[in-house]
Amino acid sequence: MMTKVSGCAQQKRCMKLVVVSIGALLGDIIGFILGKKYGISLLEKLGPYFFVKKEYLDKILKLVKEHKAKAIIFGKYNPITRTLTPFMLGASGIHTKIFWIWDFIGVFIWSITSVLLGYVFGASYHIMSKVLGKYIFIAVLIGILIVW
């Protein structure tokens, strides 16, 4: 009985991992293709609406060209860079094969860590909510006093 339940839970985690990986890969592919097609000029046109200056874009483009693999892998762990890195790599003219290889590695690592961390923190949520529940009122009160 116990193996059936744990096997089912394991299967659900594996399915989540597959879905997260496919979604991340598709999003990165779309961003990369848009970056290749429209390039940095699109971000230069839309940048002022999002408080992004041309000098920032130039710095980002230089950084992405110099550190392709690091940008792909470590960029996954920040929501803003996770979205913009594939676009910037496409705009930088990186070879598609290099992008595919490093993006697959990055998505694989990011998906595993995200799903497993979610599982660990989700499993310990009830324990932590009991402990933190006692102190949440104090935290909210301190937050109000700081803002006030």
C-alpha positions in Angstrom: 0.0 0.0 0.0 2.7 2.4 1.0 4.7 1.8 -2.2 1.6 2.5 -4.3 1.1 5.9 -2.6 4.8 6.9 -2.8 5.0 5.6 -6.4 2.0 7.8 -7.3 3.6 10.8 -5.7 6.8 10.1 -7.5 5.0 9.9 -10.8 3.3 13.2 -10.2 6.6 14.9 -9.4 8.1 13.5 -12.6 5.1 14.7 -14.6 5.5 18.2 -13.1 9.2 18.2 -14.0 8.4 17.3 -17.6 5.7 19.9 -17.9 7.9 22.6 -16.3 10.8 21.7 -18.6 8.7 21.8 -21.7 7.2 25.1 -20.8 10.6 26.6 -20.0 12.0 25.3 -23.3 9.1 26.6 -25.3 9.3 30.0 -23.7 13.0 30.3 -24.3 12.7 29.2 -27.9 10.0 31.8 -28.5 12.2 34.5 -26.9 15.3 33.4 -28.8 13.4 33.5 -32.2 11.9 36.9 -31.4 15.4 38.2 -30.5 16.9 36.9 -33.7 14.0 38.4 -35.7 13.6 41.8 -34.1 16.9 42.3 -32.4 17.9 44.9 -30.0 16.0 47.6 -31.9 12.7 46.3 -30.5 13.9 46.8 -26.9 15.3 50.2 -27.8 11.9 51.3 -29.0 10.0 49.8 -26.1 12.6 50.5 -23.5 11.5 54.0 -22.4 8.1 52.7 -21.6 9.7 50.3 -19.1 12.4 52.7 -17.8 15.2 50.8 -19.7 17.8 53.0 -21.2 19.9 52.3 -24.3 23.1 52.2 -22.2 21.6 49.4 -20.0 20.8 47.4 -23.1 24.3 47.8 -24.4 25.8 46.6 -21.1 23.4 43.6 -21.1 24.2 42.8 -24.7 28.0 42.9 -24.0 27.6 40.8 -20.9 25.5 38.2 -22.7 28.0 38.0 -25.6 30.9 37.4 -23.2 29.2 35.0 -20.8 26.7 33.0 -23.0 26.6 29.8 -20.9 26.6 31.6 -17.6 23.9 33.9 -18.7 21.7 31.0 -19.8 22.1 28.9 -16.8 22.3 31.5 -14.0 19.7 33.7 -15.7 17.1 31.1 -15.0 17.0 31.9 -11.3 15.8 35.5 -11.6 12.4 36.1 -13.1 13.4 39.2 -15.1 16.6 37.6 -16.6 14.8 34.3 -17.1 12.4 36.2 -19.5 14.9 38.5 -21.2 18.0 36.3 -21.6 16.8 34.2 -24.5 15.7 37.4 -26.3 19.1 39.1 -25.7 20.9 36.0 -26.8 18.9 35.9 -30.0 19.6 39.5 -30.6 23.3 39.0 -29.9 23.6 36.7 -32.9 24.7 33.6 -30.9 24.7 30.4 -32.9 21.5 28.5 -32.5 23.2 25.2 -31.8 25.1 26.8 -28.8 21.9 28.3 -27.5 20.1 24.9 -27.7 22.8 23.0 -25.9 23.2 25.5 -23.0 19.5 26.3 -22.8 18.7 22.6 -22.5 21.3 22.2 -19.7 20.0 25.3 -18.0 16.3 24.3 -18.2 17.1 20.8 -16.9 19.0 22.2 -13.8 16.4 25.0 -13.2 13.4 22.6 -13.5 14.8 20.0 -11.1 15.7 22.6 -8.5 12.4 24.5 -8.8 10.2 21.4 -8.6 12.2 19.8 -5.8 12.4 23.1 -3.8 8.7 23.5 -4.2 8.1 19.9 -3.0 10.3 20.4 0.0 8.8 23.8 1.0 5.3 22.6 0.2 5.8 19.5 2.5 7.1 21.7 5.3 4.5 24.4 4.9 2.1 23.2 7.6 4.9 22.9 10.1 6.3 26.4 9.3 2.8 28.0 9.2 2.2 26.8 12.8 5.6 28.2 14.0 5.3 31.5 12.0 1.6 31.9 12.6 2.4 32.9 16.2 4.7 35.7 15.1 2.9 36.9 12.0 1.0 39.6 13.9 4.2 41.0 15.3 5.8 41.0 11.8 2.8 42.8 10.3 2.9 45.4 13.1 6.6 46.0 12.6 6.0 46.4 8.9 3.3 48.9 9.4 5.5 50.9 11.8 8.4 50.9 9.3 6.2 52.2 6.5 4.4 54.7 8.7 
